[in-house]
Amino acid sequence: MLDVYDILPFDNPDGGVWKQGFDITYNENEWDSEPLQVFVVPHSHNDPGWLKTFDDYFRDQTQHILNNMVIKLQEDNRRKFMWSEISYFSKWWDGIDSQKKDAVKRLIKDGQFEIVTGGWVMPDEASPHYFALVDQLIEGHQWLEKSLGVKPKSGWAIDPFGHSPTMAYLLKRTGFSNMLIQRVHYSVKKHFATQKTLEFFWRQNWDLGSSTDILCHMMPFYSYDVPHTCGPDPKICCQFDFKRLPGGRVSCPWRVPPEAIHAGNVQHRAWMILDQYRKKSKLFRTKVLLAPLGDDFRYAESSEWDQQYQNYQKLFDYMNSHPEWHVKAQFGTLSDYFEALRKESSLGEEGSNSFFPVLSGDFFTYADRDHHYWSGYFTSRPFYKRLDRLLESYLRAAEILYSLALVQSSRSEKLSVFPSVDNYKLLTEARRNLGLFQHHDAITGTSKDWVVVDYGTRLFHSIMNLKKVIIDSAHILILKDNHAYNYDTSTPFLKMDDVQSSQDSLPRKTVIKLTLQPRYLLIYNPTEQERFSVVSVNVNSPRVKLLSPLGKPVTVQISAVWDGATTVSHEAYQIFFVAHLPPLGLGVYQLLEVQSSEAVLADYNIYMKNSRQEKPDRLFNIKEMQNSVDNIILENSYMKLWFSGMSGLLEKMNTKDDGKNHQMKVEFAWYGTTSNRDKSGAYLFLPDGDAKPYIFTDPPIIRVAHGRIFSEVVCFFHHVTHTMRLYKVQGLEGQSLEVSNIVDIRGEYNRELAMRISSDINSQNRFYTDLNGYQIQPRLTMSKLPLQANIYPMTTMAYIQDVGVRLTLHSAQSLGVASLKNGQLEVIMDRRLMQDDNRGLGQGVQDNKITANIFRLLLERR
């Protein structure tokens, strides 16, 4: 794909009726030797939440679509239909009688009804982590196998805003042979159409053979609706969307309505649509044509089934009875199409031949028209993009612990009261809530405000439920004496170390009350590697002693809990220590209160404009001073860091193993939006030029902590509290910097806040971003593209490099990222936009939260 981008001019000439394409011509007798085979594929795109919540859509539309499907397909065995979102299908299935269920199974067996992709949702492909993508796919496929005994074989992704090869890889490994995509940059579509490469084998970047190849069909036109799927001219195709017949609720924007088909007009109408089919087929290499027939939440009313199916059947009957037209037209499913395509191009079920080209790379960043790049949604609603990853980590930990607990519970009679069934239900529900959130209007941040709250509430409830599963499972696993096991729902044996009070607030740490008797602190390592990791908990007294699982004292750093920037709260104290755990291990530490603690207190320097000589703190050593031009310095055994004494932001870094200094400037910047009619919204990023520096009239309060386990610099700006923390431990944790930004732009108007890191790395317009935490995709910042086109999705990391070093930004949440200048990485942290961007949502993004963005910055020698 980088080669394609290299040759494309990215101009946007008027292509005639196919605005973003070109005029298509054909010769009447091209089909004489081999007729055109047309598969009209009826479908209904059901968003599990967007303008309404999942449940409201189901109640108002989806259940009626599926109910009518059972009736209407049975009326004529030539009719076909397909479905992809199992979140909806399973909800419907649970409410229907066995007679209906048998009818559905029969329709599937007879090939009239097909399940495509079969994931819990049709996921976004930019923001989800591959764990969640796999999870929602398994959730759907397991449900299908259990309930229907079917296994989908073709992928159908008509609405995600750009496409990732990770998805192609997962579908291939799931056993799929074919897939379809739709939302791809209009210049790429046009280029592929001219080259007849809209059908290709999608191959992974790393694959030196062809084992990852999957046959992929890219739809050629602007949209998946009927006006843009029968052929190049939407004004004509719209006349063959029979839901838009005069008198209905939907009409054709091109002002020519459909006509019902009857003996008097069938010849002319059949010829009109055949002309479109023929033109469309000229963009492909075979005489087999796919013509989807559907749109969002279509086929809800019985009358609509009749309008579409009866009128199309008349057209098919007419075409098929005129051999001199050399066409065979029929309803089909997606797999009907791919089977005919493979037969035509003499491709087996597996394997590839040279008939179709091979392509590697991805399809980001998407633009549907003009300079309208969909790079805004890489960041929109970042609070929930972070919550998603939190739920994911809880889910993984809970699943592992539950599995181990299940084995343990079968070992004795006493342990069998372990609530395995209840917890299994909570795990399933959590998986489904996480799966639902991978939907392309959920994790993307492109739903109505109240729908966002619905998703958030589901994520939040599942986090609370998974904490219960973790507590119950850990309880049964750590007992020395099985006979002591007693399960009591009202008083759980353990508590979690943090509490989130609502779906849109940040978690707060639980304060552990110390006594002379030891309190047990359980730490779990859900990864399959041995870990030495810094752990922190809040306690109510600084007179603390910590014992390791072997009973040995552990070095502890005590840090203050702050009330705002400069006031110490003595309600609680934060303690930090290095925990050592085996893979998948549980460590039981002991916390107790002692007369004289060995723990080491952190020291503080606070830089502020008007430093007040206050009475000293009763515990901590705190110095207040004026902001100065002198640097603030932090160091550990791997590196030394210099921060500005005025802003508190990082300026340079020295790596100790080679003694080299590296420029490493951190700054913040604002993007505005254009003064044109089209402005940024939930989907689109349409900036008013380069970012403007984040200007502060007074220097921020800067709080510097020096401690045994870590040191840090915290800067209190108006819109962001920025922390850089350096751990004094061995391994990756000490070699990287922990960066956290607590962002609050709730008072802003059409602004987006970015963090920019400028280094002296000679990156030469190249940078690298991950796709779904699974693979790395090289990127090229191109001057021929607008700024917003050079922003790409980052799920877990982005890096720049030169011959000597690599600088990686690791991210705990998905956000938009760019490298707009040599040696630079920047990440968009939050966006507040006061208007809709005309993609159907009908609102801006004004429900901003106080959001925590967490990163690690790692500089390595290559």
C-alpha positions, 0 to 999 in steps of 0.5 A: 500500500505504501507503493500505491500511495507513492504513485497516487496523485490524490487529486479529486477531478469530477468523474461524471455520474461516478463523481470520484471515478471515471466514465465506464464504457463497454462493447455490447457483445462482450458477453456473447461467449460468456454471460454475465452472472449477477448476484443481487445480495439483500442485506440489512446493516444493524448497528448495535448502538449508534443513534439509539442504544442496542436495546432500543434498536432491537425493540424498534427495528431489528426484531422485526427485520428478523421476524419478517425474514423467517416469513418472507424467505419461506414464501419463495425459495429463490429469495436470499438474505444474510446477517452479520451481528450475532449480538442482535441475532442471539437476543432475537433467538432467545425470544422466539419459539422452537418452530421459528428456530427450526425454520431458521435452521432449514433456511440456513441448510437450504442456502437461503439465509447465510451468517457472514463473519459471525462476530458479536459485532462488526468491529472497528478496525483501528482502535480495538486491541486484537485480544478484543477482536478475537474475543468478539469473534469467538463469542459470536462463533461459539454461540453460532456453533452451539445454537445453530451448528453453523460456521461462517465462511465469508467476511462482510465489513461494509461500515468500519472506517478503514480496514486493518490487515489484522482483521484479514489475518484473524479471518484467515486463521478462523478458516475463512477463504473470502472477505469483503471491505467497503470504506477505503479512500476514494483515490485508492478505490479509483486506482484499484478500479482502473487496474482491475485490482478491486479483488485481490489476495490480501497478504500479511506484511511478514509473510514471505510465502502465501499462507496468510492470503485471503481473497478480498473484494473491495466495493468500488463506490462511495457507499454500501447503500443501494444508490451506490451498489448497482453500478456507477450512476447513483441517480439510476441505481436509486430508482431500483431501491424499491423502498423509495417508491413514491409515497414512502418515507425515503425518497431519492435525492436525485429527484427521480423516483423508482417505478414499480415493475409491470409488463409495460415497463419491465423491458426498459427498466431491466435494460437500465439496470443491466447497463449499470451491472455491465458497467460495474462488472468492467471494473472487475476481472471476471464475468461474475458480479456482486450487487448488494441490496440493502442499507441501515436497518432495512427490511423491517416492514413486511411491505419492504420485503415485498417491494424489493423481492417482487420487483427484482424477481420480475426484472430477473425473470425478464432478463433471464428469459432473453438469451440475447442479453447474455445475463443470468441474474438472481438473488444470492448470499455472499458465499454464493457470489464467492463460490461462483467467482472462484469457479470462474477464475478456477480457484479452489477453496484454498490457495491462490493463483496468479489470476488475482493480484497480491496486496499487503498493507492497510487501508488507513486513513480513510477519506470518503470525499474531498479532504474529509479524512476520518482521523478524528475518531482515532481519539474521540471519547478517549475516556472510554477508549481507556476504559475498554482496555481496563475491562480487557485486562480485568477480563483476561485476569479473571478468566485465568483465575476462574479457570484455576479456581474451577480446577481447585474447587473440584478437589474437595467437597468443602470447596464445591460451594465455589459459585462457579455458575454465577461467575461463569455468567458474569464472565460471559456477560463481561465478554459480551459487553467488551465485544459490544464495545468493539462495534464501529460506533462504540469504541470509535466514539461516534455515537449519541451521548446517551448511547455512549453512557449505555456502553460506558455503563455496561463496561463499568458494570462488567469491571465491577462483576469481574472484580467479584470473579477475581476475588472469589477465585483468588479466595479459593486459590490461596487457602492453606486449609481447604476446610476453612473455605466459607463462601459468603456473598455479603462479606467477600473475603478480599477487597480490590485496591481501587474503586470506580464510583461511576461509569464516567469517573476515574478510579480512586485507590482504596485506603488500607487500614493498618493494624498491629496484626498483619493485613494480607495484600494479594498481588496477581501476575496475569502474564506468562512471564516472571515479573519484577514490577512496582506496585503501589497501595494506599494506607492510613499510616506512615508507620508501615512494614511490608513482608514478602510472601517468604516473610522477609522485609521489603523496601518501601517508599512512602509518598504523600497523597496530595490534595491539589498541587501543594497540600498534603493530605494526611488521611492516606499515604501511598506506598511503593515497592517492587513485587516479584511474582512468577508467571500467572502467580499470586503473591501474598504480602503482609502489611502491618503497622509498627512503632518505627518504620524502616520505610523511606519517605519521598522528598519534595521540591515545589516550584511556584511563582509566589512561594510561601514559606509555610510551616513545615509538614509534620512528616515529609520534607517539602521545599518550596521555591520560585520557578527558575531557569535552572533545570530540574534533574532526575536520574536512575542507573540507566539515564539522566533527565533534564526538565525545564525549571519554568515549565517542568517539561522534559528537555533532554536525556542522557543514556548512561551506557553510551554517555550520549545526550539526546534532545527530547522536548515534550510540549503541548499544542492546540488544534482548532478547526477550519472556518469553512462550512465543513468542520471537525466532528466525532469522525472527521479531523479538519484542522485550521492549519498546524497546531498552535503552541500551548501557551501559559501566562504564568508558569505551572506549579511543578512538584518534584519528588525524589524517592528510593523507588522512583522520582517524578516531575508533575506539572500542573497546567490549566488543561492537563496535569502532566507527570513524568516518572522515572523508576529506580528499578532494573529491567524495562520499567527502569529503562522507560519513562512513565508518562501520564496526562490527566486531561480536562478540556471541558471548557474549550470550544472547537479545540483538540489537545496534542502532546508532542515529543521532539527529538534529534532522531533523523526519522526522514518522514518515516514512522511506525504505528501498530495495528491492533497491538498485533503488528507494526505498519510503516508510515510515510508522512506525505506533503502531498496529503493534508495534515489530517491524512497523516494522522494514523491510529495507534493502539499500543505503540508508535515509534521513530528511528534512525541508524542509531536509536529508536524512540517508542511511545507505548500507549495504554489506550488507542489514540490518533498519532502522527510524525509531522516533522523530522524526529517528532511524534505527536498524539492527540489526547482529547477533542471537544467539537461543537458541531456535527460533521455530517456523517449521520451522528447529528451532534458534536463531541461535548461530553468530555470527561477528565481523562487519564492518558498513560504512556511509556517512553522508551529510547533504545539503541538499535 
